[in-house]
Amino acid sequence: MTDPSDDDLPGDDDLAEMLRRMLSGQGGIDPEQLRQLSGMGIDPAMMQNIMRQFQAAMAGDGDDDGLDWSAAKTQALHIANQDGLGITAGSRTEFDQAFALAALWLSEVTAIAELAQAPQPITRGQWVEATLPVWQELAEPVATSISDALMAALESQTPEEMRSAIQGAGRLMRRVGGALFASQLGAVIGRLSLEVVSGGDVGIPLMPTGDAAILPQNFADFGRDLEIEEDQLALVLATRELAHARLFRHAKWLRLHVISQVTDFARGVHVDTNALEDLASRFDPSAPEELKAAIESGALLPQRSEAQVAALTRLENLLATIEGWVDVVTADATARVPSADRIAEAVRRRRAVGGPGEQAMASLVGLELRPRRLREAAAMWRAVTDAVGPTVRDRLWDYPDLIPTAEDIDDPAALVARLQASERGEEPERDAFDDALAALLDEEAAAEHPTDAAPADDEPDEPDAPGEDGPTGPRPV
């Protein structure tokens, strides 16, 4: 199907018949259309899933309000499992030993308890399987926004007299956008599986709570150019992974806190309607390469709003606070490793730059998961550790309102002073927030328990009622 010119628009019946021929499934799909989709780098299984989505949209089947993520999983696993490599017995033994020693060292420098289940090496495909539910949760608000905007754009582009001919095509557009976004998400997750070294490598809690893992194949790629002995590299990375997993298991509220901040940002993503309407005006379902490229590049996501910038800043501070703690605890635990400082610097630089997969995720979802203030946060945790020790330091993860704030990252000395005063049993200094909270509580208490005000001393007593005893005895009758 080619784009019709303004002078050669099909009639209502022709347009409806074209859509029915391509999408109804009667007589199959045009091989030329399949060839065009194959040229996009989509594997056959995922391509067939997209075709089923097209057909369901025209037939009125399926869940209109949901997105089918099976294409994302298929595409991600296709990329992750390309080499077909598993985990050798030697690699498994090497990392089992590294995790065992790392657990002992961590117990010397943190009060946070060990994991309930043993950490393990995993394949790229296993990483995809374990982390895909979280990626879907993070990406769904953006996918829904794009799909809904596509449907609205098509409806706005269609003249009134053509509405009956393309009845259901708006839903088709929504399905097309959802299917293409899912396939792009799967491709990005698949590329990420070729880069991540451990379960906590991206910074957000992707693995199930309490699970720690290393990907041996990516570990080998990471250490290839560092000229550092593999046993030292394995020890440091295993310690980092265990510290990250221990923290999220200990602070049970932290996982939801991070995910909520990410999804709050994602829900604020709005599609550039001008760009989308321009795309919808010439959209050809048989050749969706332009839509695919627009979704993949982030061209449909406009510049961030002020609210999104503020949400992203809060998220970056939170991720920096988490990874800063992991940095300090790992450094203390691996002080015996000669190359620990070099490895730590390599990890920090890698997190600051991000790999191709992470950059693709930033374009797709509009979100960069890089802790820009990692060094400042690590300096704060170092100051706290030196001043009050690891036990007091780790208590800051017990409740959400105890964790250090962006102001604490800026001024670690004030945080240290508060912690030291608390250890001495001193009441913290009241601030404007404390005063406002006390006033609010007093108002609520007064409203719940009203009392009659006592008369002032300088006010005259009310005269006694007739027949009652007065101050000097009975009144004369």
Rosetta blueprint (number, residue, H / E / L):
1 M L
2 T L
3 D L
4 P L
5 S L
6 D H
7 D H
8 D H
9 L L
10 P L
11 G L
12 D H
13 D H
14 D H
15 L H
16 A H
17 E H
18 M H
19 L H
20 R H
21 R H
22 M H
23 L H
24 S L
25 G L
26 Q L
27 G L
28 G L
29 I L
30 D L
31 P H
32 E H
33 Q H
34 L H
35 R H
36 Q H
37 L H
38 S H
39 G L
40 M L
41 G L
42 I L
43 D L
44 P H
45 A H
46 M H
47 M H
48 Q H
49 N H
50 I H
51 M H
52 R H
53 Q H
54 F H
55 Q H
56 A H
57 A H
58 M H
59 A H
60 G L
61 D L
62 G L
63 D L
64 D L
65 D L
66 G L
67 L L
68 D L
69 W L
70 S H
71 A H
72 A H
73 K H
74 T H
75 Q H
76 A H
77 L H
78 H H
79 I H
80 A H
81 N L
82 Q L
83 D L
84 G L
85 L L
86 G L
87 I L
88 T L
89 A H
90 G H
91 S H
92 R H
93 T H
94 E H
95 F H
96 D H
97 Q H
98 A H
99 F H
100 A H
101 L H
102 A H
103 A H
104 L H
105 W H
106 L H
107 S H
108 E H
109 V H
110 T L
111 A L
112 I L
113 A L
114 E L
115 L L
116 A L
117 Q L
118 A L
119 P L
120 Q E
121 P E
122 I L
123 T L
124 R H
125 G H
126 Q H
127 W H
128 V H
129 E H
130 A H
131 T H
132 L H
133 P H
134 V H
135 W H
136 Q H
137 E H
138 L H
139 A H
140 E H
141 P H
142 V H
143 A H
144 T H
145 S H
146 I H
147 S H
148 D H
149 A H
150 L H
151 M H
152 A H
153 A H
154 L H
155 E H
156 S H
157 Q H
158 T L
159 P L
160 E H
161 E H
162 M H
163 R L
164 S L
165 A L
166 I L
167 Q L
168 G L
169 A H
170 G H
171 R H
172 L H
173 M H
174 R H
175 R H
176 V H
177 G H
178 G H
179 A H
180 L H
181 F H
182 A H
183 S H
184 Q H
185 L H
186 G H
187 A H
188 V H
189 I H
190 G H
191 R H
192 L H
193 S H
194 L L
195 E L
196 V L
197 V L
198 S E
199 G L
200 G L
201 D L
202 V L
203 G L
204 I L
205 P L
206 L L
207 M L
208 P L
209 T L
210 G L
211 D L
212 A L
213 A E
214 I E
215 L L
216 P H
217 Q H
218 N H
219 F H
220 A H
221 D H
222 F H
223 G H
224 R L
225 D L
226 L L
227 E L
228 I L
229 E L
230 E H
231 D H
232 Q H
233 L H
234 A H
235 L H
236 V H
237 L H
238 A H
239 T H
240 R H
241 E H
242 L H
243 A H
244 H H
245 A H
246 R H
247 L H
248 F H
249 R H
250 H H
251 A L
252 K L
253 W L
254 L H
255 R H
256 L H
257 H H
258 V H
259 I H
260 S H
261 Q H
262 V H
263 T H
264 D H
265 F H
266 A H
267 R H
268 G L
269 V L
270 H L
271 V L
272 D L
273 T H
274 N H
275 A H
276 L H
277 E H
278 D H
279 L H
280 A H
281 S L
282 R L
283 F L
284 D L
285 P L
286 S L
287 A L
288 P L
289 E H
290 E H
291 L H
292 K H
293 A H
294 A H
295 I H
296 E H
297 S H
298 G L
299 A L
300 L L
301 L L
302 P L
303 Q L
304 R L
305 S L
306 E H
307 A H
308 Q H
309 V H
310 A H
311 A H
312 L H
313 T H
314 R H
315 L H
316 E H
317 N H
318 L H
319 L H
320 A H
321 T H
322 I H
323 E H
324 G H
325 W H
326 V H
327 D H
328 V H
329 V H
330 T H
331 A H
332 D H
333 A H
334 T L
335 A L
336 R L
337 V L
338 P L
339 S L
340 A H
341 D H
342 R H
343 I H
344 A H
345 E H
346 A H
347 V H
348 R H
349 R H
350 R H
351 R H
352 A H
353 V H
354 G L
355 G L
356 P H
357 G H
358 E H
359 Q H
360 A H
361 M H
362 A H
363 S H
364 L H
365 V H
366 G L
367 L L
368 E L
369 L L
370 R L
371 P L
372 R L
373 R L
374 L H
375 R H
376 E H
377 A H
378 A H
379 A H
380 M H
381 W H
382 R H
383 A H
384 V H
385 T H
386 D H
387 A H
388 V H
389 G H
390 P H
391 T H
392 V H
393 R H
394 D H
395 R H
396 L L
397 W L
398 D L
399 Y L
400 P H
401 D H
402 L H
403 I L
404 P L
405 T L
406 A H
407 E H
408 D H
409 I H
410 D H
411 D L
412 P H
413 A H
414 A H
415 L H
416 V H
417 A H
418 R H
419 L H
420 Q H
421 A H
422 S H
423 E H
424 R L
425 G L
426 E L
427 E L
428 P L
429 E L
430 R L
431 D L
432 A H
433 F H
434 D H
435 D H
436 A H
437 L H
438 A H
439 A H
440 L H
441 L H
442 D H
443 E H
444 E H
445 A H
446 A H
447 A H
448 E H
449 H L
450 P L
451 T L
452 D L
453 A L
454 A L
455 P L
456 A L
457 D L
458 D L
459 E L
460 P L
461 D L
462 E L
463 P L
464 D L
465 A L
466 P L
467 G L
468 E L
469 D E
470 G E
471 P L
472 T L
473 G E
474 P E
475 R L
476 P L
477 V L
